[in-house]
Amino acid sequence: MATSGARYSFQRGPDGVNYAVGGEVSLDVSPGRTPEETLLRARQISAAALAPAEPSGQDLAVAARAAQMARQAEAELAAATGDADSGDDARSRALLRIYGESPPAPLTDEYA
């Protein structure tokens, strides 16, 4: 998912040493080839964007885009299975196809 290595911003401290004060990693946020793959990619993108202890505005925007991508994939799955009014069921079936019988625990922020 990362399209580049980490890039850091440095600031010279009072002791004359440069210290990393920020950084970024570019991510590929394109959808997958199938709705199932898109759901998996959206989860990975969201996890990467929300990994920092204090996500930036850009991190939160990327996570929001990933959530929108996931909702669109869920709608496509629901339409493809004829369950347009039952998106939760379509999502559950898609997640079971992606992760097997035991989907991973939802992402939580232990430090919040």
Secondary structure, DSSP 8 states (H G I E B T S, - for coil): -BSS--EEEEEE-TTS-EEEEEEE--B-----SSHHHHHHHHHHHHHHHT-SSS--HHHHHHHHHHHHHHHHHHHHHHHHTT-TT-HHHHHHHHHHHHH-SS-------TT-
